Amino acid sequence: MEQGTLNGKAVNSVQQFLGVPFAAPPVGPLRWQPPQPPVWSGQRDATQFGPACAQGDGGSEDCLTLNIYRPPNAKNAPLLVWVHGGFFTGGDASLFDGSALARERGVVVATVNYRLGLYGFLAVPGVTDGNAGLYDILGAVRWLKQNAASIGADPGNITLAGQSAGAAAICTLLAAPSAAGLFQKAILQSGSCAAPIFQTPLGDARRKGELFSRALRCDRGETATCLRGKSRAELDGVRLTGRGPVDPVPLPPVYGDALIPLRPQDAFAQGQSLKVAVMLGINREEGQIFEPYLPDLLRGSRTLYRAGLTLINPLQAWALGGRYPLRSDEQPIRAVTRLLTDQVFACPTSWLAGKLGAGLPTYFYEFSDPRPPLQLAGKVNVPNLGAYHGAELAYVLDTPVVGVSDPAQFSSAQAKLAAQMGEYWTNFARSGQPASLGLTVWPTFNPAFPQVMTLEPGATALKPNFDGRHQCDYWNGAEGRR
């Protein structure tokens, strides 16, 4: 390593280096600044995870660390860099174990922390234009690239992979000209920056930042000094909300700044994305994981369905009621989660696949296991949620995902699907093509004849009519956001 020597540990033949700082602590005068070079040197213990980034009542501002999982005798191995989800307000790199991919698939895996919430995406004139969290992700990739030889990885074969907000972050970085050459491939699981909740223009972000500064009485000169002098308790005491009752992202990534000069959709439509191979996709019933958390208004009486749609989109409630009529055996809440699946995940991803697939090697999937394992933290008596948001993680990583699912509960058919998915994912990280001998052929996505790889136990196959199943004619046109 450039800074010194890491003392890690071996677990089932995989070398682990945990809690490795890739940047200086972003505190004091470095709060909201792009990540600066790490300050450690000499021998460093790397056997314990670092803290999660500040979120709610937990985590720490001093959180810019990563975790490395290296297979035995690795040399010039593909490097897969994992970016966690959490709606840009939560999550932690330590929750995702790269050991199985390293041991079974021969790739070096790194999981990274990045600043969240107001510490990662607040924009205040004269202080920050936002996107500190995106700069953190790029800073981690740069550090890994510089130290690739020390961890047995190939600096010219890096895949940036993530799920949910992590995927949306990587999607956004595909519109960052300064990131050119940093990574060669991208994997976007259940998160597209074409979804409105995952982006905001700089002007809007600055206006929210001005209100934030005013709430802390930091709008009277020396704003930067004032805000950087506030305690975390003072900062966290200012309430920040999304743009609607079902928008869980109060501070999404910003476009129109130095890092992301164009709205990502405009960059992709103009062929100005980074020239990398892309694998992207969704889970068939993404929205159903949010069912236990949605308002009680959406449970019970069918007569409340229209009120629920009005809560989501008052201007389009009648149109949505026609598009998503209640089925005979369905509660309003299940119809709403079908709608959210299409609006937030399926159709923005389909739009993105169409734009990227016109000029880049692009591979589009839909994870469709009808009964994946579910261990939803803090919730009891949860019904079967189908291929819910996050369900594919245990299949790809082949390790338990805390509070979500555990491969120990796989049926034999699910275990076989997990092995196929692990091979698809790591083949792509190795060569930019997911298929190999013995796997169902997976061609690049052709927008003129769109077919999507459906990943289902015992039924992995290319299928047409993804847009029809998810009503993307409506979502990719009616909102005028494209």
N, C-alpha and C positions, 0 to 999 in steps of 0.2 A: 504494500500500500504506500501511497505517497506520504501519508502522515506517520506511518510506523507499522507495527505488527499487531495483528488481531489474534487473541487467544480465544478460540471458539471451543466447540465440543462436537463429538461424533455421536449421532443417534441412529442406530440401525444402519450403519455404514455411510450415512449422509453427514457431511461436515456442515455444521451450522455456525454462522457468525451473526449474532443478534444484537440489536440496539446500537448499530454502528452509525455515528453522526456523519452525515454527508454535507453538513453545513454548520456554520456557527449558530448558537442559540439566537432565535429571532426575537430578542427581548430588548427593552430599553430603547436606545436610538435605532435598533434594527427592526423594531416592530413595524410590520407592513412593508419593509424593504425586501427586494429580491434576495434570495439566499446568498450568503457570503461564504467564503471558503471555511472549512472546518478548522478548529483550533487545537485539536488533540494531536499528540505526538508520542512516539515511543511505544511501549507495550500497553495494550488496552484489553481489558476483559470484555469478551463478546459472548457471554453465556446467558445473558438475561435481556429480555425485551426492554426497549425504552418506553416511556409513557406515551399514551395516546395524545393526539393534539387536543387542545382545549375545546371542550364541548359541554354545554350545560354546566353541571356542577363538578364535572370530572376533567381528567386530562391535564395537560400542562402546555404553556406557551413554548417551553423548551422541549420540542418534540421531533425535530427534523432528523430522524434516524431511519435506517432501513435494516432489513434482515436478509441474509444470504443463505441459500440452501444449495450446496455443491455436491454433485455425485462423486463417487470414488474415482480418483485418478483423472479428474476432468482436465481437458486441455482443448482449447478452442471450441468449447461446447456452445451451442446456441444459448443466448441469454434471454429469459422471459422476465420482464419487469411488471409486477402486478400492482395495480392501482385500485384501492378498495372503494366501495360505494358508501352511501349514507346520506344522500341528498345534500351533499356539501356542508352538512352540519354535524355529522357523526361518523363513526367508523374508526377502525384501527388496523394497521397492517398486521399486528400480531395474531389476528383472528383467522388468518389465511396461511395454512401450512403448506409450503412448497416441497416438503420432503418426499412425498410419493412421486411427484413428477420428476424430481431429481434422481431418485433411486431407480424408478421403473422405466423412465423415458430418456434419461441421459442429458437433461437440460439443466443449466444453472438457473435457479429461480431467485429473484429478489422481490421482496414486498416492501412498499415504501409508505411512509407517513407524509402528509402534506397539510398545511394549515387550513382550518375549516371555519365556516361561519364568518363572523366579523373580522377575525384575525387573518382569514385567507382571501376574502372577496369583498370587503368594504372598500368603497371608492369615496375619497374625500378630496375636494380640490385643494391643491397645495400640499397634500400629504401622500396620497396614493391613488392610482387609477384602478385599483382592484387587481385581481388575478394573481395575488401573491401565492395562492395555492397552486396555480398552474406553473408559475416560475419554480416552485418547489419541486414539482414533478420533473421538470426539465433539468433542474439542478441535480436531482438524484440520478437521472440517466447520464448526465455528463460525468458525475463522479464514478459511476459504474463503468462507463466507457474508458475513462482514464486508468482505472484499476482493473480492467478486464483480465489482463494476464495473471494477476495475483489471485484471482478467484476461478481461474480455469475457463474463462469465457472468451468468445470471439468478439472483439470490439466492433467488427463489421457485420455482425449478425444479431441484432437486438430487436426483440418484439415487445412492444408496449401493449399490455393487456389489462382490461378492467371490466367491472360490472356495475351497472346502474350509474350512479354519479361518476364512478371511475371511468366507465365507458364514455359518458358525455364529456368528461374532461379530455380524454384522448381524442375524441371526435373534434372538440374545439381546437386542440393543438394541431390537427391536420390542416387548420387554416392559419397557422403561425409560420410565416416565412422564415423567422430566425431559427426554427427547429429543423430546418432542412439538413439531412445527413445524420441526425442524431440517432434515428432508429429506422429500420428497414421494413417493418411490418407492424400492423395494428390489429388487435382483436377487441371488438366492441360487443359486449354481452349486455343486452337489455338496457341500452342507454344511447340515445341519439341527440346530438346538439341541435337537431332540427326541431325538437320539441320545445315549445315556448318556455316551459318552466325551467329549462336548462340554459337560458341565455338572457342577457339584458343589454341594451345599448348604454354606452358610457354616460350619455346625458342623464338617463333615468337613474343610473347607479350613483352619479354625483349628487343628484337631488336627494336621494335617500341618505347619502352620506352627510349632506348639509343638515338635514333634520337630525341625524344622529349627533353631529357636533353641537347643534343648538341645544339638544336635550342635556348635554354635559357641560353647557356654558363654555364651549371651546370655539365659539364663532366670533370672538371679539379680538382677533389678532393672535399671532403665534399659535395658530391652530395645531400645527404639527407637534410643537413642544407640549402644548396642553394635553392633547390626546395621548401622546407617548408617556406623559407623566401620570395618567390615570391608572388606578389599580384595576386588576382584572374584575374585581367585584363591581366596580363602578361601570366598567364597560359592559359587563354582562347584564347589568341592571336595566339597560335600555332595550325595550322590547322591539324586535324586528319581525315582521310578518311577510308572507308571500303576497301574491297579487290576487288571491281569491281564497274561498273557504276550503278548497281541496288542493291548494298549492303549498307543498311542504318545503319549498326552497326559498327562503327569504332573501338570500344573496347568491344568485347564480354567477357563473363566469360572465365577464364583460367583453363586449366587442366594441371596436372603435378606438382602442388604445394602441400603444406601441407594439404589444405582443400579438393581438388579434385585430389587425387594422380593418378588416371587412367582416360584415355579418357572415358567419360560417356558411349559411345557405347560399349567399351571393358568391362567395369564393368557390364553392363546389360547382355552382351552376356555370361559373365562368372558367372552369377547368383549372383553378388556381390552388387546389389542394396539394399537400405534400405528395411526392411521387413514391408511395409505398403500397405494398399489397395489403388488402384489408379482408378480414373475416368479421362478419357481423350477424346478429340475429336476435331473436326474442324467444320468450317462453309463451306457449299458446294462451295461457290464462294468467298473464302477468298481474292484472289488477286484483285478483282474488286474495292475494296475501294481505291486502289492505282492508279486507272486509271486516275483521274484528276491530278496526280502529276508526271506521267511518261513523258518522252521527247516527244516533238511535232513530232519528227521523226516517231513516231508510230501511228500518226493520218493521215487520208486521204488516200493517194495513196497506193494501194495494192502492187505496185512494190517495196515499201520501207520495206515490211515485212521481207525479207531476211536480209536487213541491220540492222533491229531491233534485229533479232535473233543473228546476228554477234556481236552486241553491248553487248548482254547478255552473250553469250558463243561462242567466235570465233571458238573454236575447234569442237563444236557440232552443229553448225548452220544448216548444211544440214540435220543431223539426226532429229533435233528438227522440222525443216520444214515439214518433213515427218510425225512426230508424231502429230504435231499440225497444220494441214492444215487449211487455211482460209475457213470458211463457206461462202456460197454465199452472205449472207447479213451482213457480219462481217467486221469491220475495223481491221487492224493489232493490234491495242491496246487491243482489247477484246481477241484476240487469245493469246497475250502475258500474259494477266492477268490469263487466264486459265492455262497457263504453270506455272506461279508463284504459283498459288494455289497448284498445284501438287508438284512442286519442293520444296517449302519452308514449306508448311503446311501439306498437306494430306499424302504424302508418308513418310516423317520422323516420323509422328505420327503413321502411320500404322506399320512401322518397330518397333517403340517403344512398341506399344500395343502387337505385336507378341512376343517380348522378355520378357516383364514384365508378359504377360498373361501366359507364360509357367510355372511360379512359384508363382505368386501373384494374389490375387483377383483383376481383372482388368475389367473395364467397358468402352466400346468404343462407342462414339456417333458421329453423323453427324447432325448438325443443318441445316435444309433445307427449311426454310420458303422462298418462291420465291419472296415475296414482303414485307420485314420487313420495318418499318418506317425508314426514313433517314433524318437527319438534319445536313448535313455536313458543319461544321464551315468554313466560308470564301469562300465557293464555291456556285455558282448558276448554274441553268440549268444542274444539275447532273442527268444522266439517271438512271433508275432503275438498281441497282447493285446486285440484288439477295441477297443471304445470305452472305453478305459481312463481312470482318474482323471486329469484334466488334459488329455485329448485335445482337448476343445472350445476350449481357450484360444487356440490359434493361429487357429482359425476365427473366433472372436469379435473378437480383437484385430487379425487380419490381419498379424501380425508374428511373427518367430521367438520361441519361448519357450525360453530356454537350458536345455539338458539334457533337453528334452522333444520338441519338434517344430518344423517349419519349413514355412511355406506354400509355399516354393519346391518342395516335394515333392508338392504337391496334383496330383491328376488334374484334368481339366477339370470332371468332375462334382463333385469335392470343392471346387474353386474356386468353382463356382456355389453350392454349399451354404454356403460361407463368406460369400459376398456376401449371401445370404438371411439368414443369422444376424446378420451385422453390421447389416443393415437392421432386422431384428426388434428387436435390442437397442437400437439408437439411436432407433427409432420409439418404443419404450417409454420411453426416457429423455426424449424430447421431449414426448410426449403422454399417457403412461400406457397406451397401447394398442400392441401390437407389430405388428399387421398394417397393411398399406397396399395401395393399388392395385397389382396385379401379384404379390402374395404370397398364398400359401394363407391363407384366412381362419382366424384363431386366436381363438375365443371364450373368454370367461372360464370358469374351471373350475367345473363344477357338481357338488358332492359327490353329489347324487342320481343323476346320470347321468355318471359320471366318464369323460372322454376326455382323452388326453394327446397333445400335439403331438409327433410322432416326427420327428426331424431326421436325415434319412439321404440320401445322395447320390441324386438322381433319384427320391426316394420320400417327400418331406415330406408328412405327412398326419396327421389326427387318428386315434388308435387307442384302442380300449377295452381292458379287462382288464389294466391295469398291475399292480394288486394281485395278480391271479392269477399272472402271470408271475414275480413276485418274492416270492410266498408271504407277503404282508403280513397275511393272516388270522392267521398264526402270530406274526409278529414284532410286530404291533401289538396283540396280545392276550395272548400267553403270558407275556411278561415282566412284565406288571402295572405297567409304568412310565407308562402313559398315564392 
